[in-house]
Amino acid sequence: MALYKTDAIVLGHRNLGEADKILTLFSPDRGKIHAVARGVRRPRNPILAGSQLFSYSRFLIVEGRNLDSISQCEIKESFYRIRQNLESMAYGLYFAELLRASTPIEDKNRELFRFFLKTLYLLQEWENKEVLARIYEVKLMAIQGFAPEVFSCVSCGQSPSSSIYFSPSMGGILCFNCHKTDENAVSISSETLVAFQKMLMQTYEKLKNINISKYTREQLSNILSLFISHQIDRKLKTVQFIKDIKRLNIISSV
Ligand SMILES: [Zn+2]
C-alpha cells in the first residue's frame, strides 16, 4: 500500500455507510482529493477534528484502488471561528463552491491553494464579509485566467472616461461608442469601476480598509455575478444561502 503525506483543506464532506465520511480535500501538491475518513462520525475518533469543514491539516493518506483513505492527520489550523458564525460559514461554503466550480482542481496549483488559505484566515476576521466576497471573486477569476478588463474598452482599446458599460460576455468594460456591441452590457458607475480596479490590482492587506458605498457594493455584486456566470456554466447553490441569511439578519435587527 502506498502512503503519501500532504497538506490539505477540507472543502466538503458527505456521509458514507454507518460511521464514515468521504472528504473532499484541496491540496497544494495534488489538487482535489477524495478520501475516506473511517469511523469519523463516532465520538473521540482521532481524525474527527481534522475532518471538519475548512480545517487545514497535514494528512497521511493510504492510496486505495478506488478511493484513498486517511490514516492520520495533524491539524495546522482548525478555522473553528468560521464554523461558529453562520454568516462566515455561508461565505466559506460559497468560496469553496466557487473554487470548485471555476476550475477542475484535480491539477495541483500552489498559487490557488495559498490564495484560498489566505482567504479563509481573512474570513475569520474581516468585518464586512460581503466586500471580502467581492474581492475574492475578482482575484479568484484573475488567478483562474479570467481576469476582467477594467482599464480599457474591450472593443476599441480606449480608456473611457464617462458613460461606461460592462459586458459580462466580453469580460470587460465598453466605452459609450462601443456599448451597443453587446446588448446585455450593463452600465457601471465610475466609483464602482475604481473599486473593481483596486480589487484586481491591490493586495488583500491594502484592501482591508477599502470604503465602498452601499450602491457600489450592490452594483459590483450584480456585475460580478453576471461575469462569473458567464465564466462558469453551473448554478452556485450557496448564493441563495447567503441571501437567506442576509434576510434573516435584517429581520432580527429590526
Ligand atoms: Zn470602445
Residues whose N, C-alpha, C, O or C-beta is under 5 A from the ligand:
A	BS01	ZN	C153 S155 C156 G157 C175 C178
